[in-house]
Amino acid sequence: MSNKEKRALEFYHHLIKNQKGNAWKHSPCEIGKVDRFARRLNEESIKDFRRNGLIFNPKQPSLLHILKYLSVLITSFKFKFSEVDDVLVGNPYYYNLLGNKVTDDSIKAYFLKKYIEREIPNVDSVLEIGGGFGALRERLNVGFYAIVDLPEILPLTFYYSEKVGKDTTCIAPWELPGLDKNFDLFINVMSFQHMTKKNLDYYFSEIKRLKPKHLFILNRNHKRDPTDVKMDDYPIPKEYQLIKSDKYPFSNHLIRIYRYQNQG
Ligand SMILES: C[S@@+](CC[C@H](N)C(=O)[O-])C[C@H]1O[C@@H](n2cnc3c(N)ncnc32)[C@H](O)[C@@H]1O
């Protein structure tokens, strides 16, 4: 076992032993991850986590699907093909296009990077809740990046960021109230949509306390599972003003950007 796999496994056992509180706890649609992850995690499976069903069951997307996604990038931004290259940590399915290894994750993370850079100025510190293994983190070049995620994902964030050499502060959900830092940007991508009202109240009370300058929120505005909360019903603190609303071009999700208004 290399040191990186070993450290990620140790981190997982540390998280499981030290869990506290329940306001952040897995919603019914996330609970299946708990046992499945514990059963499958080992020094070999972590190396292939983007292919072997450790966290989800990935399918090889069709080439047509990938080309359709790439056409969104071409029409939205000035983009260089080489910037969509995926580092392949976690061994995902990919297509080799013009010498670049292109994945569903790499296209979407690149879109978000370009979109955020275009719409939100001067971002040097980011707090992302539900950041997954860190695909977006890898692409955003900022001085400080913190990710909060469930104990069944955070070891992968830790592992991935070490492998790609992007310094990332991995914060367990129950540790968030101990964080004291100014952030330029808060991000949540397709994660609040999996949470209960109790989870959202917990995380939004932390956002209210930390006062990041902007919020970038991309989620469903409809319920899929009974405990889901629509985007329209998120408890956005009153200090935040909506400054941009957009459709996400790859699926039926909305992008909303809010700016902190100093209340004096
Ligand atoms: C669909 S994935 C999206 C991951 C990443 N943002 C992306 O777009 O690829 C949803 C993420 O939200 C996280 N999540 C769900 N419930 C959570 C909770 N209560 N607290 C923290 N993270 C949570 C999941 O573990 C997962 O990483």
The ligand as a MOL file (V3000), in Angstrom:
LIG
                    3D

  0  0  0     0  0            999 V3000
M  V30 BEGIN CTAB
M  V30 COUNTS 27 29 0 0 0
M  V30 BEGIN ATOM
M  V30 1 C -24.0920 14.3740 -6.5640 0
M  V30 2 S -22.7260 14.5940 -5.5210 0 CHG=1
M  V30 3 C -22.0360 16.0940 -6.1770 0
M  V30 4 C -20.5790 16.1820 -5.9460 0
M  V30 5 C -19.9070 17.3790 -6.6380 0
M  V30 6 N -20.3960 18.6300 -6.0910 0
M  V30 7 C -20.1140 17.3130 -8.1160 0
M  V30 8 O -20.8890 18.1320 -8.6480 0
M  V30 9 O -19.5220 16.4370 -8.7540 0 CHG=-1
M  V30 10 C -23.4650 15.1520 -3.9910 0
M  V30 11 C -22.4390 15.4400 -2.9100 0
M  V30 12 O -23.0920 15.9920 -1.7590 0
M  V30 13 C -22.5920 15.3340 -0.6030 0
M  V30 14 N -23.5700 15.3830 0.5140 0
M  V30 15 C -24.7930 14.8520 0.5450 0
M  V30 16 N -25.3640 15.0460 1.7590 0
M  V30 17 C -24.4620 15.7270 2.5050 0
M  V30 18 C -24.4620 16.2190 3.8470 0
M  V30 19 N -25.5000 16.0450 4.6500 0
M  V30 20 N -23.3650 16.8970 4.2680 0
M  V30 21 C -22.2930 17.0850 3.4400 0
M  V30 22 N -22.2460 16.6240 2.1640 0
M  V30 23 C -23.3120 15.9630 1.7010 0
M  V30 24 C -22.3850 13.9170 -1.1090 0
M  V30 25 O -21.5970 13.1280 -0.2470 0
M  V30 26 C -21.7510 14.1680 -2.4670 0
M  V30 27 O -20.3590 14.3590 -2.4070 0
M  V30 END ATOM
M  V30 BEGIN BOND
M  V30 1 1 1 2
M  V30 2 1 2 3
M  V30 3 1 2 10
M  V30 4 1 3 4
M  V30 5 1 4 5
M  V30 6 1 5 6
M  V30 7 1 5 7
M  V30 8 2 7 8
M  V30 9 1 7 9
M  V30 10 1 10 11
M  V30 11 1 11 12
M  V30 12 1 11 26
M  V30 13 1 12 13
M  V30 14 1 13 14
M  V30 15 1 13 24
M  V30 16 1 14 15
M  V30 17 1 14 23
M  V30 18 2 15 16
M  V30 19 1 16 17
M  V30 20 1 17 18
M  V30 21 2 17 23
M  V30 22 1 18 19
M  V30 23 2 18 20
M  V30 24 1 20 21
M  V30 25 2 21 22
M  V30 26 1 22 23
M  V30 27 1 24 25
M  V30 28 1 24 26
M  V30 29 1 26 27
M  V30 END BOND
M  V30 END CTAB
M  END
